[in-house]
Amino acid sequence: MSKENPVIAVVIPCYRVKGHVLDVIKRIPEDVAYIFCVDDACPDQSGDFIKRACTDPRVQILRHDQNQGVGGAMITGYEAALKTDADIVVKVDGDGQMPPEILPTFVAPILAGLCDYTKGNRFYRPEDVRCMPRIRLFGNGLLSFVTKLSSGYWNIFDPNNGYTAIHTNVLARLPLHKIARGYFFESDMLFRLNLLHAVVIDIPMQAVYDNETSSLDIKKILWPFIRGHVRNFYKRIGYNYFLRDFNLASLQFILGILFMVFGTVFGLVEWHEGAETHIAASAGTVMLSALPVILGFQMLLSFLQFDIQSVPRFAVHQGLPVEK
């Protein structure tokens, strides 16, 4: 791949974006070779609208008969991009919140060999978050921490930011058929990228909020998010610390859990018996309960420190043969 002349493809998932998508397409840099607009069974018939109103020869319309969510739309777009000679695939939403003009800043670190995947971060600069509601800041902070645990990328924030770019050498090795097709898509992508030891970095950006309509329903996605993060955490730990490798951190994880479970269960049993018999527990009994909990907590902290230091730091796409 030539760093001076990379082939770039853009995927735009289209669902209720009729009022913004044409402007988004118009503002995409001229050096982008392909633009895939995925009509995700949009009730506004975004695909037909774009086909009628847009004359950009780079645009290709892909359609779903049934709505598959943003993840499903992106997987369709990724599969189409992999059939071309694209080197990098960029995801841009069609609602106008992601300025297409900053697309080169997402591509540049990948071309420089610094990373394999870039994503936006709306919370990087203090001046960009002053107008955000505190509840939103708190929610994103909590979600970011949970995503760090499940994905292993402790160096990123704003995990559900959908402005992303990925090298096709890495994209071709992702099991696209296994990745979540709903709003958990971005988080699940990070989990899959970690299994490939791909390097991910944040790109500071400022989102643009207008009168766009969101189809996000917190009540519907809360449980799938919780279930997905718990599943990915244990899968990642199992793959990275027991299946592919077994080291001191693996022992710390096992012993830490065993000690904490033993100390907690033993303490609860002794407390219950003491409450029934009205006999205070001896100092030895208290220590036998507290010490394993303290030791287990320290072991889990050591494991966490090892996990943080294990964040991938060397881009893998340059060492991978082209697979398309």
Number of C-alpha atoms within 10 A of each C-alpha: 12 8 12 7 10 17 18 23 27 29 27 24 30 30 27 22 22 19 16 15 24 18 15 21 22 13 12 17 13 8 12 19 17 20 25 23 29 27 28 26 20 21 10 15 17 26 22 14 14 21 14 9 9 15 10 12 9 14 18 17 17 17 20 15 9 10 16 17 20 24 21 23 26 25 21 22 26 23 14 15 25 19 9 14 16 21 23 26 26 26 24 26 24 26 26 22 18 22 17 21 11 13 20 15 15 23 23 15 18 25 20 11 15 18 24 29 28 24 26 26 22 18 20 17 12 9 9 14 15 11 8 10 9 11 9 11 15 11 10 17 16 13 20 20 17 19 28 22 22 25 26 27 27 18 13 19 24 21 24 20 16 21 23 21 29 24 23 25 22 23 23 15 14 16 10 19 9 10 19 21 19 18 19 21 20 21 26 26 18 24 25 20 22 20 16 14 20 22 23 27 21 20 20 16 19 18 17 10 10 9 8 15 11 10 9 9 9 9 8 9 14 12 11 15 20 13 11 17 23 15 12 21 19 13 16 20 18 15 14 17 18 14 10 8 10 13 9 11 19 18 16 20 20 14 18 23 19 15 21 23 16 17 23 15 13 18 20 13 13 16 18 12 14 13 12 9 9 10 10 13 14 9 9 9 14 16 13 15 23 19 14 22 22 14 17 24 19 15 22 20 15 17 20 17 12 14 18 16 14 13 18 21 14 15 20 19 22 17 8 11 9 13 11 15
